[in-house]
């Protein structure tokens, strides 16, 4: 019923006009909006993605980062012209101004704002009614806007929409080919330390030796096979930190490091990192998400997940 009512209001759009969180958080917010669209037909726009929008097939030609993708934009394989960064910055400023105007006047839009620690259920019937009643509905304040269920079609649609543009896609392919080399198992390791030193009192901060110890345990799970590691990190690490393990480094470009993790056979990362969770979910890579670095690791600890969603029945 909600979907048919939404189709009658085809121009109604949910808009993220405020930059919320880092890359992983923003992609999960977009993923939840995609789940909302698949369930209700509502359109969405995420102009706050800004320069990251250049990196994905579904957003690279549209500074407003709208979905469904506009007609007439079938060829999205070429990277946009230089200078689009400025265009996207200008569009973002314009959207922020429109957000403020709607917040003050409420003439053609409504605003849903949450604290960055809170979660909002996008499937709430009252929220669906709110979308239907307004031409624009703005989301702001936090990134945990969740549509809790996804359909079987979600991952194929997300993989198409969020596929990397060039040169990022080729760079990831080259990096993965180099890291695999003559190896048989490639384990991606996301060593996130800089912001986790202070976040939640350092609860999710793990030292480089702790990551190294877990990597040695992971390698021992495949005693008859050649294991290689791909390290992506927000801090510099040295080869001697990891003993005799064969390690390769990510490029340092955020989207390339993220999607390189998605091309690995397994992922090791902090339980609090959406950056590493996104490629694990998108490409269904078994992941070990560290909560206690002193806990022994077994192969059964590497799990595939569609968290934070559940599959609709």
C-alpha positions as CSV (number, residue, x, y, z in Angstrom):
1,X,0.0,0.0,0.0
2,X,2.8,2.4,0.9
3,X,4.6,1.7,-2.3
4,X,1.5,2.4,-4.5
5,X,0.9,5.6,-2.6
6,X,4.5,6.6,-3.1
7,X,4.3,6.0,-6.8
8,X,1.5,8.5,-7.0
9,X,3.9,11.1,-5.6
10,X,6.8,10.2,-7.9
11,X,8.8,13.4,-7.2
12,X,8.9,12.9,-3.5
13,X,12.5,12.6,-2.4
14,X,14.5,11.8,0.8
15,X,17.6,14.0,0.8
16,X,20.8,13.9,2.8
17,X,22.0,17.5,2.6
18,X,24.4,17.4,5.5
19,X,27.7,15.5,5.5
20,X,27.4,12.8,8.1
21,X,30.3,10.6,9.2
22,X,33.2,9.2,7.1
23,X,33.1,7.1,4.0
24,X,31.9,3.9,5.5
25,X,29.1,5.6,7.4
26,X,28.0,7.5,4.3
27,X,27.9,4.3,2.2
28,X,25.8,2.5,4.8
29,X,23.4,5.4,5.0
30,X,23.1,5.2,1.2
31,X,22.6,1.5,1.4
32,X,19.7,2.0,3.8
33,X,18.2,4.5,1.4
34,X,18.5,2.0,-1.3
35,X,16.6,-0.6,0.9
36,X,14.0,2.1,1.5
37,X,13.6,2.7,-2.3
38,X,13.3,-1.0,-3.0
39,X,10.5,-1.4,-0.4
40,X,8.6,1.8,-1.2
41,X,9.7,3.3,-4.5
42,X,10.8,6.6,-2.8
43,X,13.6,8.5,-4.5
44,X,16.6,9.7,-2.7
45,X,19.5,12.1,-3.1
46,X,22.8,12.2,-1.2
47,X,24.6,15.4,-2.4
48,X,26.5,15.3,0.8
49,X,28.6,12.4,-0.7
50,X,30.5,15.2,-2.5
51,X,33.8,14.2,-4.0
52,X,33.3,10.5,-3.0
53,X,30.4,10.6,-5.5
54,X,33.0,10.7,-8.3
55,X,34.2,7.2,-7.3
56,X,31.0,5.2,-7.9
57,X,29.3,4.3,-11.2
58,X,25.9,5.2,-9.8
59,X,26.8,8.7,-8.7
60,X,29.8,9.9,-10.8
61,X,27.7,11.8,-13.4
62,X,25.2,13.4,-11.0
63,X,26.4,15.9,-8.3
64,X,23.1,15.4,-6.5
65,X,23.8,11.6,-6.3
66,X,20.2,10.7,-7.0
67,X,18.5,7.3,-7.2
68,X,17.0,5.9,-9.4
69,X,19.7,7.0,-11.8
70,X,18.5,9.6,-14.2
71,X,17.5,8.5,-17.7
72,X,19.9,9.3,-20.5
73,X,22.9,8.5,-18.4
74,X,23.5,4.9,-19.5
75,X,27.2,5.4,-20.2
76,X,28.6,6.0,-16.8
77,X,31.9,4.3,-17.3
78,X,34.1,7.3,-18.0
79,X,35.5,9.3,-15.1
80,X,33.9,12.8,-14.9
81,X,35.9,15.8,-16.1
82,X,38.3,17.5,-13.7
83,X,36.6,20.5,-12.0
84,X,33.6,18.4,-11.0
85,X,35.0,18.5,-7.4
86,X,34.2,22.3,-7.4
87,X,30.8,21.7,-8.9
88,X,30.0,19.1,-6.2
89,X,31.2,21.5,-3.5
90,X,29.0,24.2,-4.9
91,X,26.0,21.8,-5.1
92,X,26.6,20.7,-1.5
93,X,26.6,24.4,-0.3
94,X,23.4,25.0,-2.3
95,X,21.7,21.9,-0.7
96,X,22.8,23.0,2.7
97,X,21.1,26.3,2.1
98,X,18.0,24.7,0.9
99,X,18.0,22.4,3.9
100,X,18.1,25.5,6.2
101,X,15.3,27.2,4.3
102,X,13.1,24.1,4.6
103,X,14.0,23.8,8.2
104,X,12.8,27.3,8.8
105,X,9.7,27.5,6.6
106,X,8.5,23.9,6.3
107,X,6.7,25.0,3.1
108,X,7.8,22.1,0.8
109,X,9.9,19.9,3.0
110,X,10.2,18.3,6.4
111,X,13.2,17.6,8.5
112,X,14.1,14.5,10.5
113,X,17.2,15.2,12.7
114,X,18.7,12.7,15.1
115,X,21.7,12.8,17.5
116,X,24.8,11.0,16.1
117,X,24.4,8.3,18.8
118,X,20.8,7.6,17.9
119,X,19.1,5.2,15.4
120,X,16.1,6.1,13.3
121,X,13.8,3.5,11.7
122,X,13.1,4.4,8.1
123,X,10.4,1.7,7.9
124,X,8.3,3.4,10.5
125,X,4.8,3.9,8.9
126,X,4.7,7.4,10.4
127,X,7.9,8.3,8.5
128,X,6.5,6.8,5.3
129,X,3.4,9.0,5.7
130,X,5.7,12.0,6.3
131,X,7.5,11.3,3.0
132,X,4.2,11.1,1.2
133,X,3.1,14.4,2.7
134,X,6.1,16.4,1.6
135,X,8.0,17.0,-1.6
136,X,11.3,16.9,0.2
137,X,12.2,15.1,3.4
138,X,15.6,16.0,4.9
139,X,17.7,13.7,7.0
140,X,20.4,15.3,9.3
141,X,22.3,15.1,12.5
142,X,23.4,11.4,12.5
143,X,24.0,8.6,10.0
144,X,22.2,5.7,11.7
145,X,19.0,6.0,9.6
146,X,18.1,2.4,9.1
147,X,15.8,0.5,6.9
148,X,16.1,-2.9,8.7
149,X,15.2,-5.4,5.9
150,X,16.6,-5.9,2.5
151,X,15.4,-8.0,-0.5
152,X,17.2,-10.6,-2.5
153,X,17.8,-8.0,-5.2
154,X,19.6,-5.6,-2.8
155,X,23.2,-6.8,-3.1
156,X,23.1,-7.0,-7.0
157,X,21.6,-3.5,-7.1
158,X,24.1,-2.2,-4.6
159,X,27.1,-3.8,-6.4
160,X,26.0,-2.1,-9.6
161,X,25.3,1.3,-8.1
162,X,28.4,1.3,-6.0
163,X,30.8,-0.2,-8.5
164,X,34.0,1.8,-8.7
165,X,34.8,4.2,-11.6
166,X,38.2,4.5,-13.3
167,X,41.0,4.7,-12.4
168,X,40.0,3.4,-9.0
169,X,38.7,0.0,-10.3
170,X,41.8,-0.7,-12.3
171,X,44.0,0.4,-9.4
172,X,42.2,-2.1,-7.1
173,X,42.5,-4.9,-9.7
174,X,46.3,-4.3,-10.0
175,X,46.8,-4.1,-6.2
176,X,44.9,-7.4,-5.7
177,X,46.8,-9.2,-8.5
178,X,50.1,-8.1,-6.9
179,X,49.1,-9.0,-3.4
180,X,47.9,-12.5,-4.5
181,X,51.1,-13.2,-6.4
182,X,51.8,-16.9,-6.0
183,X,49.7,-17.0,-2.9
184,X,46.6,-19.1,-2.4
185,X,44.8,-17.2,0.4
186,X,44.6,-13.5,0.6
187,X,43.6,-12.0,4.0
188,X,42.8,-8.3,4.1
189,X,43.6,-6.6,7.4
190,X,42.2,-3.2,8.3
191,X,44.4,-1.6,11.0
192,X,42.4,1.4,12.2
193,X,44.1,3.2,15.0
194,X,44.2,7.0,14.7
195,X,40.6,7.9,15.7
196,X,40.1,4.7,17.7
197,X,42.6,5.8,20.3
198,X,40.0,8.2,21.8
199,X,36.7,6.8,20.4
200,X,34.7,5.1,23.2
201,X,37.6,5.5,25.6
202,X,39.9,3.5,23.3
203,X,37.7,0.4,23.5
204,X,38.3,-0.5,19.9
205,X,41.9,0.6,19.6
206,X,44.3,-2.4,19.1
207,X,48.0,-2.1,18.9
208,X,50.0,-3.2,15.9
209,X,51.5,-6.2,17.8
210,X,48.0,-7.3,18.6
211,X,47.0,-7.2,14.9
212,X,50.2,-9.1,14.1
213,X,49.4,-11.8,16.6
214,X,46.0,-12.3,15.1
215,X,47.5,-12.4,11.6
216,X,49.8,-15.2,12.7
217,X,46.9,-17.1,14.1
218,X,45.0,-16.6,10.9
219,X,47.9,-17.9,8.8
220,X,48.1,-21.0,11.0
221,X,44.6,-21.9,10.0
222,X,45.8,-22.7,6.5
223,X,49.0,-24.7,7.2
224,X,49.2,-26.3,3.8
225,X,48.5,-23.2,1.8
226,X,50.4,-20.0,0.9
227,X,48.8,-17.1,2.8
228,X,49.3,-13.5,1.9
229,X,48.1,-10.4,3.7
230,X,46.9,-7.1,2.3
231,X,47.2,-4.3,4.9
232,X,45.2,-1.1,4.8
233,X,45.9,1.3,7.7
234,X,45.5,4.9,8.8
235,X,49.0,4.8,10.3
236,X,52.4,3.7,9.0
237,X,53.5,0.1,9.7
238,X,56.8,-1.6,9.0
239,X,57.4,-5.1,7.6
240,X,59.3,-6.1,10.7
241,X,56.1,-5.5,12.7
242,X,54.7,-8.7,11.2
243,X,57.7,-11.1,11.3
244,X,57.8,-13.6,8.5
245,X,54.3,-13.0,7.2
246,X,54.2,-11.9,3.5
247,X,52.4,-8.5,3.6
248,X,51.4,-6.0,0.9
249,X,50.1,-2.4,1.5
250,X,47.0,-0.7,0.2
251,X,47.3,2.4,-2.0
252,X,46.3,4.8,0.8
253,X,43.3,6.0,-1.3
254,X,40.2,5.4,0.8
255,X,37.9,3.9,-1.8
256,X,40.7,1.8,-3.2
257,X,41.7,0.4,0.2
258,X,38.0,-0.3,1.0
259,X,37.3,-2.2,-2.2
260,X,40.6,-4.0,-2.1
261,X,39.3,-5.6,1.2
262,X,36.2,-6.7,-0.8
263,X,38.5,-8.6,-3.2
264,X,40.2,-10.6,-0.4
265,X,39.2,-14.1,0.7
266,X,38.9,-13.1,4.3
267,X,39.0,-9.8,6.3
268,X,40.3,-9.0,9.8
269,X,39.2,-5.7,11.3
270,X,37.8,-4.0,14.4
271,X,34.2,-4.7,15.3
272,X,33.5,-1.0,15.3
273,X,34.7,-0.2,11.8
274,X,32.0,0.5,9.1
275,X,34.9,1.0,6.6
276,X,35.8,-2.7,6.6
277,X,32.2,-3.9,7.2
278,X,30.9,-2.3,4.0
279,X,33.1,-4.4,1.6
280,X,32.5,-7.5,3.7
281,X,28.7,-7.1,3.4
282,X,28.7,-5.9,-0.2
283,X,30.8,-8.7,-1.5
284,X,30.0,-11.3,1.1
285,X,33.6,-11.8,2.3
286,X,34.0,-13.8,5.5
287,X,35.2,-11.4,8.2
288,X,36.6,-11.7,11.7
289,X,35.6,-8.5,13.6
290,X,37.8,-8.1,16.6
291,X,36.2,-7.4,19.9
292,X,38.8,-9.0,22.2
293,X,42.3,-9.1,20.6
294,X,43.5,-11.8,23.1
295,X,40.8,-14.2,22.1
296,X,42.0,-17.2,20.0
297,X,40.9,-17.2,16.4
298,X,39.3,-20.2,14.6
299,X,38.1,-20.5,11.0
300,X,34.5,-20.5,12.3
301,X,35.1,-17.0,13.6
302,X,35.2,-15.7,10.0
303,X,31.6,-15.1,9.1
304,X,29.6,-13.6,6.2
305,X,26.9,-11.2,7.2
306,X,24.3,-8.8,5.9
307,X,24.5,-6.7,9.1
308,X,23.0,-4.3,9.9
309,X,20.1,-5.7,7.8
310,X,18.1,-8.9,7.9
311,X,16.7,-10.5,4.7
312,X,13.0,-9.9,4.2
313,X,10.9,-13.1,4.3
